[in-house]
Amino acid sequence: MKITITTDRRPWVDGTKTNKGDVVEVPDELGRQMIANEFAQRLPEETKKPAAKKKPAAKKNAKSN
């Protein structure tokens, strides 16, 4: 889970102190605890746009005489 730190208290994440505004990847359980304690906010999940489908090339009507 990706979270953004929202506190000036510099909570520890992965053995490192974080600053307000840092974006960090944490396990889901730790993320839920930090959000519940109002130390962080969850980042919205990035939605990937589906790949654009290629349209088949237009066929030319060639008349042979």
Backbone torsions as a table, in degrees:
resi	resn	phi	psi	omega
1	MET	NA	136.6	176.1
2	LYS	-98.1	133.2	179.2
3	ILE	-131.1	160.0	173.9
4	THR	-113.5	129.6	179.4
5	ILE	-73.1	130.6	-175.9
6	THR	-118.4	10.4	-177.0
7	THR	-122.2	154.5	176.5
8	ASP	-85.7	-1.1	-173.2
9	ARG	-77.7	-2.7	176.4
10	ARG	53.8	64.0	178.9
11	PRO	-66.5	152.9	-179.8
12	TRP	-84.3	133.6	173.9
13	VAL	-136.6	123.4	-179.2
14	ASP	53.9	40.9	176.1
15	GLY	76.6	12.1	-178.7
16	THR	-131.2	138.9	175.3
17	LYS	-73.0	139.5	179.6
18	THR	-107.0	159.7	177.5
19	ASN	-109.7	160.2	177.0
20	LYS	-59.8	131.6	179.8
21	GLY	95.9	-10.4	178.4
22	ASP	-67.0	142.7	174.7
23	VAL	-107.5	122.6	-176.9
24	VAL	-132.1	153.0	175.4
25	GLU	-98.6	124.2	-178.4
26	VAL	-133.2	159.7	173.2
27	PRO	-61.7	153.0	-176.1
28	ASP	-55.2	-44.6	-177.9
29	GLU	-62.0	-45.8	178.9
30	LEU	-64.1	-40.2	178.3
31	GLY	-61.2	-44.1	178.8
32	ARG	-63.2	-38.9	179.4
33	GLN	-66.2	-43.2	-179.0
34	MET	-67.0	-36.2	177.2
35	ILE	-68.0	-41.9	179.2
36	ALA	-62.9	-34.4	179.5
37	ASN	-86.6	4.8	178.9
38	GLU	61.2	34.5	174.0
39	PHE	-93.4	-16.6	-173.6
40	ALA	-153.3	167.2	172.8
41	GLN	-127.9	146.9	179.1
42	ARG	-78.8	136.1	175.1
43	LEU	-78.4	143.1	176.6
44	PRO	-66.2	144.9	179.3
45	GLU	-66.8	135.7	176.8
46	GLU	-77.8	124.8	178.6
47	THR	-95.0	129.9	179.5
48	LYS	-87.1	134.2	177.1
49	LYS	-75.6	138.8	177.8
50	PRO	-64.7	148.1	-179.2
51	ALA	-62.1	138.7	179.7
52	ALA	-67.7	134.7	179.0
53	LYS	-79.9	136.7	178.8
54	LYS	-80.8	133.7	177.1
55	LYS	-84.8	141.6	178.8
56	PRO	-65.2	146.2	179.9
57	ALA	-63.9	141.1	179.6
58	ALA	-66.9	134.2	179.3
59	LYS	-84.7	136.9	178.7
60	LYS	-89.7	136.0	176.8
61	ASN	-86.8	99.4	179.1
62	ALA	-104.5	119.0	178.7
63	LYS	-93.4	130.2	176.9
64	SER	-102.9	124.6	179.4
65	ASN	-109.7	NA	NA
